[in-house]
C-alpha cells in the first residue's frame, strides 16, 4: 500500500498535468460508454467510481473533485436517456451515484493528507540533512555491521576524505590508525547500549608530533522497539581550544613568575634592611638577588677613591673580597660595566679576557652584570653568574636592572646613614663624659644606648664630678626632642649643671638656676633632671638630691631590698614658678643607687617596665657590682623590646657604696 501511494506520488510529481487531463477525459469516456451501452450491460456507476479514484490519485484533491462533479453530471444525463437502465428513480442508481461521489471526495482528501504527510516528511528530511551538513561538528552513522552509512561535510573536511568513496566501508577506512580503538568503542556501545562521551583523540602528523586534537562521542541509535540499529559518532576539533588553553597556561605561568619576581624585588630591599650595617646589608642583598635570579654567584663592588671598584661582597666569589682585589674603572668585566654604565652579558666567560684571577678560575660559565646607579651617580657594579651555560634573556636583564636599582638605593641610603651615624656618635660623645669618675669608696658605672636606627642626636645626658672635699656630684637628665636643637640644649644643660655645682650646695637651687638659664633659649624644649651630691661619711654616704620632673632614683639595699626615693619636681625650663625639693637618703656600705632616664620605662605596649617590675629587676641584680647591674638591666630591657626598635634613648648610672 505504501509503495503504491509512493508510485502515485512520483507520478504526480513527474506529470502534474496528467490528473487534470483525466479529470476531463474520463467523464467523456463515461458519457460515450453510457450512450452506446445496452440497457443492463454496463453499470455506469462502477465506471464513474473507478474514474474518480484514478483522477484523485494521479491529480490530487482539486482534480479529483472536478472529476467527481463532471462524472455526476454525466450520470445524471445518462439517467435521462430513454434507453438507459440507469434510472434516476432506481435505488441502485442512487447508490451508485452516492458511492461515486463518496469515493471521489474521500479519495481526494486521502490523497491530500498523504501529500501533506509526504511534504512534512520531505521537509523534515531536508531540515535534518541541512542540520547535519552545516553542523560545525563532524557526524557519522554506522550500521550494526559497523559500515559507514552517512557522513556530514564537517567530518569529511576534518578527515580530508570523499564520503562517497567510504560509504559502505567498515569503520577505520577513514583513518586506519584509529581502527582498533574506534571499533572497540562502537562494539562496547552496542553491547552496553550506553553512550561513551568525551574520548580524546590525538592525530599525529607524519613527523610524529600532535597535529590535531579531536573530542569524540559514541552513542547507540535505537528504533521504535528500542533495538540498536546503528552507532552515531560526533567529532569536535578542539585543536584551537587546546592551543588556546596551552597559551593561557603559559601566560598564567608567566604572570605567576612575574608576580613572584615582583614580590622578590620588593623583598630585595625590605624596609628592615635599612637598619643593617653596610656589610650585613650587602650579604643579605646578595642572597636575595641570587634567589630571584636563580644564579650561582653574585658579586657587588663599590666605587672607591681613585676611580676604582672594590670591597663590597660576594657569594661564590668570596676570594675577591678576601684578597681585596680592586678593579680600575674601564678595565675588566666590572670596570667595563662601570665605565659604560650599561648592562653586559657574557654567555661564555672562557672566550673573553678577564682581569680578575678569581673570576677567571671560578669555573663560572655565563655572566650578566649591571651598574648600580642612584640618582645618576655610580654607586658600584653588580654581576651574577652561573656554573652552567645560560642565555640571559631581555626579561632577565630587565629584572636584574630593577633589582640593581633597588640595591643601589639601599646601599646609598645605608652609606649615608652610616656617615650620619658616625657624625651623630661623635656629637653625642661630646655631650657625655668619656668615663664616669670613681673614688676609692664609690664604684660607678654608666651606659648610654641610642634608640633604633636613629641618626639624630639624642637628649639623654649624665656626668659625675669628684669634689675636692671628697664628695661626689652626679646628675642625669633628658632633653625633650632630638636633633641639633636638642643637642644644643643638652650641652647647655650639662655645662650649666657642672658650673652650678661649684657655686651651689643645694640641689634644688641648682635646678632652679638651670630652669632660669634654659628659659633664655628660644626653644619649646624642656629638660627633666636629677641632680645630687653623695657626701661620704664614716658609715656610708648621704645622697642629697633634687628632681626636676625626672623618674625617681632606685636604691638597692645590701639586704636585697629595693625602693624608690625622692619627691618629683617640676619640669625644667618650661613651667612658670617651678617647685623643686631637696631630699636626702642614707646609703650604707653595699647599697647601690640607680639613676636612669625614662627610656628604661616608657616603652609602648606590653614591653614597658612598671614601677614594681623595675624594683623586681633591680632586686634580681643583688650582689652585683654596678657594671654587672647595668649590663643585666640592659639585657632584660633588650629582651622585652630590642633597642633597635625603641623610639627613645636610654641612660643608666649605677653607684655602689663600698665599705
CORHU-V517922 format. One record per residue. N is the residue number from 1. PHI is phi as a letter, one per 40 degrees, with the letter a starting at -180 (* if undefined). NEAR is the number of other ideal C-beta (glycine too) atoms within 8 Angstrom. Layout:
N:PHI:NEAR + N:PHI:NEAR
This chain:
1:*:4 + 2:c:5 + 3:c:6 + 4:c:7 + 5:c:9 + 6:c:8 + 7:c:8 + 8:c:11 + 9:c:11 + 10:c:8 + 11:c:10 + 12:c:14 + 13:c:6 + 14:c:6 + 15:b:7 + 16:c:8 + 17:c:6 + 18:c:11 + 19:c:16 + 20:c:10 + 21:c:8 + 22:c:15 + 23:c:15 + 24:c:10 + 25:c:8 + 26:c:13 + 27:d:14 + 28:c:8 + 29:d:10 + 30:c:15 + 31:c:11 + 32:c:8 + 33:c:11 + 34:c:16 + 35:c:8 + 36:c:5 + 37:c:9 + 38:c:6 + 39:d:7 + 40:g:4 + 41:c:5 + 42:b:8 + 43:c:6 + 44:c:15 + 45:c:15 + 46:c:8 + 47:c:12 + 48:c:16 + 49:c:13 + 50:c:8 + 51:c:15 + 52:c:16 + 53:c:11 + 54:c:10 + 55:c:17 + 56:c:18 + 57:c:11 + 58:c:13 + 59:b:16 + 60:g:12 + 61:c:11 + 62:c:8 + 63:c:16 + 64:c:20 + 65:c:11 + 66:c:12 + 67:c:18 + 68:c:14 + 69:c:8 + 70:c:11 + 71:c:16 + 72:c:12 + 73:c:9 + 74:c:14 + 75:c:18 + 76:c:10 + 77:c:10 + 78:c:13 + 79:c:11 + 80:c:7 + 81:c:10 + 82:c:3 + 83:c:6 + 84:c:11 + 85:c:7 + 86:c:14 + 87:c:8 + 88:c:9 + 89:c:4 + 90:c:9 + 91:c:5 + 92:c:7 + 93:c:14 + 94:c:9 + 95:c:9 + 96:c:16 + 97:c:13 + 98:c:8 + 99:c:10 + 100:c:16 + 101:c:10 + 102:c:8 + 103:c:11 + 104:c:18 + 105:c:11 + 106:c:8 + 107:c:13 + 108:c:16 + 109:c:9 + 110:c:9 + 111:c:14 + 112:c:10 + 113:c:8 + 114:c:10 + 115:c:12 + 116:c:8 + 117:c:8 + 118:c:9 + 119:c:8 + 120:c:8 + 121:c:8 + 122:c:8 + 123:c:8 + 124:c:8 + 125:c:8 + 126:c:8 + 127:c:8 + 128:c:8 + 129:c:8 + 130:c:8 + 131:c:8 + 132:c:10 + 133:c:8 + 134:c:6 + 135:c:10 + 136:c:3 + 137:b:9 + 138:c:16 + 139:b:15 + 140:a:12 + 141:b:13 + 142:b:12 + 143:c:9 + 144:c:7 + 145:c:5 + 146:g:11 + 147:b:10 + 148:c:16 + 149:b:9 + 150:a:9 + 151:a:12 + 152:c:12 + 153:c:7 + 154:c:11 + 155:c:12 + 156:c:13 + 157:c:7 + 158:c:11 + 159:c:9 + 160:f:5 + 161:b:8 + 162:c:6 + 163:d:9 + 164:c:5 + 165:c:6 + 166:b:12 + 167:c:10 + 168:g:6 + 169:c:7 + 170:c:8 + 171:d:11 + 172:h:11 + 173:c:9 + 174:c:7 + 175:b:9 + 176:d:6 + 177:c:6 + 178:b:9 + 179:c:11 + 180:c:7 + 181:c:7 + 182:c:11 + 183:c:11 + 184:c:8 + 185:c:12 + 186:c:14 + 187:c:9 + 188:c:10 + 189:c:15 + 190:c:11 + 191:c:6 + 192:c:6 + 193:f:8 + 194:b:6 + 195:c:8 + 196:b:10 + 197:b:7 + 198:g:5 + 199:c:10 + 200:c:8 + 201:b:10 + 202:b:8 + 203:c:11 + 204:c:9 + 205:c:8 + 206:d:4 + 207:c:4 + 208:g:5 + 209:c:6 + 210:c:8 + 211:b:6 + 212:a:9 + 213:b:13 + 214:b:13 + 215:b:11 + 216:b:12 + 217:b:12 + 218:b:14 + 219:a:11 + 220:c:12 + 221:b:9 + 222:b:8 + 223:c:6 + 224:c:3 + 225:c:4 + 226:g:5 + 227:c:6 + 228:c:10 + 229:b:8 + 230:a:11 + 231:b:14 + 232:c:11 + 233:b:13 + 234:b:10 + 235:b:15 + 236:b:9 + 237:c:11 + 238:b:9 + 239:c:8 + 240:c:7 + 241:c:8 + 242:c:9 + 243:c:8 + 244:c:8 + 245:c:8 + 246:c:8 + 247:c:8 + 248:c:8 + 249:c:8 + 250:c:8 + 251:c:8 + 252:c:8 + 253:c:8 + 254:c:8 + 255:c:8 + 256:c:8 + 257:c:8 + 258:c:8 + 259:c:8 + 260:c:8 + 261:c:10 + 262:c:8 + 263:c:8 + 264:c:12 + 265:c:13 + 266:c:8 + 267:c:9 + 268:d:14 + 269:b:12 + 270:d:7 + 271:d:5 + 272:c:6 + 273:c:11 + 274:c:10 + 275:c:7 + 276:c:10 + 277:c:7 + 278:d:10 + 279:c:7 + 280:c:8 + 281:c:13 + 282:c:12 + 283:c:9 + 284:c:10 + 285:c:15 + 286:c:14 + 287:c:10 + 288:c:11 + 289:c:15 + 290:c:14 + 291:c:8 + 292:c:13 + 293:c:12 + 294:f:5 + 295:b:10 + 296:c:8 + 297:a:14 + 298:b:16 + 299:b:18 + 300:b:16 + 301:b:12 + 302:b:11 + 303:c:9 + 304:b:9 + 305:d:3 + 306:g:4 + 307:f:4 + 308:b:11 + 309:b:15 + 310:a:11 + 311:g:8 + 312:g:11 + 313:a:11 + 314:a:13 + 315:b:11 + 316:g:11 + 317:b:13 + 318:d:8 + 319:c:7 + 320:c:12 + 321:c:11 + 322:c:6 + 323:c:7 + 324:f:7 + 325:c:9 + 326:c:8 + 327:b:14 + 328:c:10 + 329:c:11 + 330:h:7 + 331:b:8 + 332:g:10 + 333:c:15 + 334:c:14 + 335:c:14 + 336:c:11 + 337:c:16 + 338:c:15 + 339:c:8 + 340:c:8 + 341:f:8 + 342:b:6 + 343:c:11 + 344:b:13 + 345:b:8 + 346:b:11 + 347:c:9 + 348:b:9 + 349:c:13 + 350:c:5 + 351:c:5 + 352:b:8 + 353:c:3 + 354:b:9 + 355:c:8 + 356:c:12 + 357:c:6 + 358:c:11 + 359:c:13 + 360:c:8 + 361:b:6 + 362:c:10 + 363:g:5 + 364:c:13 + 365:b:13 + 366:b:15 + 367:a:13 + 368:b:15 + 369:b:12 + 370:a:14 + 371:c:13 + 372:b:14 + 373:b:12 + 374:b:10 + 375:f:5 + 376:g:4 + 377:b:7 + 378:c:9 + 379:c:11 + 380:i:15 + 381:b:13 + 382:b:16 + 383:b:14 + 384:b:15 + 385:a:18 + 386:b:13 + 387:c:7 + 388:c:6 + 389:c:8 + 390:a:8 + 391:c:6 + 392:c:10 + 393:c:6 + 394:c:5 + 395:c:6 + 396:c:10 + 397:c:13 + 398:c:8 + 399:c:12 + 400:c:15 + 401:c:10 + 402:c:9 + 403:c:15 + 404:c:13 + 405:c:9 + 406:c:11 + 407:c:15 + 408:c:13 + 409:c:10 + 410:c:14 + 411:c:18 + 412:c:12 + 413:c:9 + 414:c:13 + 415:c:9 + 416:c:8 + 417:c:11 + 418:c:10 + 419:c:8 + 420:c:9 + 421:c:9 + 422:c:8 + 423:c:8 + 424:c:13 + 425:c:8 + 426:c:8 + 427:c:10 + 428:c:13 + 429:c:8 + 430:c:7 + 431:c:11 + 432:b:10 + 433:c:9 + 434:c:4 + 435:a:4 + 436:c:11 + 437:c:10 + 438:b:6 + 439:b:9 + 440:d:4 + 441:b:7 + 442:b:14 + 443:b:9 + 444:b:13 + 445:b:13 + 446:a:13 + 447:a:8 + 448:b:12 + 449:b:10 + 450:c:10 + 451:c:12 + 452:f:10 + 453:c:7 + 454:c:10 + 455:b:7 + 456:b:8 + 457:c:13 + 458:c:12 + 459:b:16 + 460:c:15 + 461:a:14 + 462:a:16 + 463:a:12 + 464:a:13 + 465:b:10 + 466:c:9 + 467:c:10 + 468:c:3 + 469:c:4 + 470:g:8 + 471:c:10 + 472:b:15 + 473:c:13 + 474:b:15 + 475:a:11 + 476:a:15 + 477:a:18 + 478:a:15 + 479:c:14 + 480:c:8 + 481:g:8 + 482:a:8 + 483:h:8 + 484:c:6 + 485:c:9 + 486:c:16 + 487:c:13 + 488:c:9 + 489:c:16 + 490:c:15 + 491:c:10 + 492:c:11 + 493:c:16 + 494:c:12 + 495:c:8 + 496:c:12 + 497:c:15 + 498:c:10 + 499:c:8 + 500:c:13 + 501:c:12 + 502:c:5 + 503:b:5 + 504:b:8 + 505:b:3 + 506:b:8 + 507:d:13 + 508:c:11 + 509:c:9 + 510:c:14 + 511:c:16 + 512:c:10 + 513:c:11 + 514:c:18 + 515:c:15 + 516:c:8 + 517:c:9 + 518:c:15 + 519:c:8 + 520:c:5 + 521:c:10 + 522:c:2 + 523:a:6 + 524:c:4 + 525:c:14 + 526:b:13 + 527:b:18 + 528:b:13 + 529:a:17 + 530:b:15 + 531:b:15 + 532:a:12 + 533:b:13 + 534:b:16 + 535:c:9 + 536:c:11 + 537:b:7 + 538:c:2 + 539:b:5 + 540:h:11 + 541:a:12 + 542:b:11 + 543:b:15 + 544:b:10 + 545:a:15 + 546:a:17 + 547:b:15 + 548:b:18 + 549:g:12 + 550:b:14 + 551:d:10 + 552:c:9 + 553:c:13 + 554:b:14 + 555:b:14 + 556:b:14 + 557:c:11 + 558:c:7 + 559:c:4 + 560:g:8 + 561:c:7 + 562:a:11 + 563:a:8 + 564:c:9 + 565:b:10 + 566:g:12 + 567:b:6 + 568:c:7 + 569:b:14 + 570:c:10 + 571:c:11 + 572:b:17 + 573:g:12 + 574:a:8 + 575:b:8 + 576:c:3 + 577:f:4 + 578:c:13 + 579:b:6 + 580:b:14 + 581:b:9 + 582:c:10 + 583:b:11 + 584:b:8 + 585:b:10 + 586:c:8 + 587:b:12 + 588:c:10 + 589:d:9 + 590:g:10 + 591:c:13 + 592:b:13 + 593:b:14 + 594:b:13 + 595:b:12 + 596:a:14 + 597:c:15 + 598:c:10 + 599:c:16 + 600:c:13 + 601:b:12 + 602:c:7 + 603:b:12 + 604:c:5 + 605:g:6 + 606:c:3 + 607:c:7 + 608:c:9 + 609:b:10 + 610:c:7 + 611:d:7 + 612:c:6 + 613:c:8 + 614:c:12 + 615:c:12 + 616:c:9 + 617:c:11 + 618:c:14 + 619:c:11 + 620:c:7 + 621:c:12 + 622:d:7 + 623:g:3 + 624:c:8 + 625:c:8 + 626:d:13 + 627:c:8 + 628:c:9 + 629:c:16 + 630:c:13 + 631:c:8 + 632:c:11 + 633:c:13 + 634:c:12 + 635:c:8 + 636:c:9 + 637:c:12 + 638:c:9 + 639:c:5 + 640:c:8 + 641:a:10 + 642:d:6 + 643:c:12 + 644:c:7 + 645:b:6 + 646:c:13 + 647:b:5 + 648:b:10 + 649:c:14 + 650:b:16 + 651:b:16 + 652:b:14 + 653:b:15 + 654:b:15 + 655:b:14 + 656:b:12 + 657:c:15 + 658:c:9 + 659:c:3
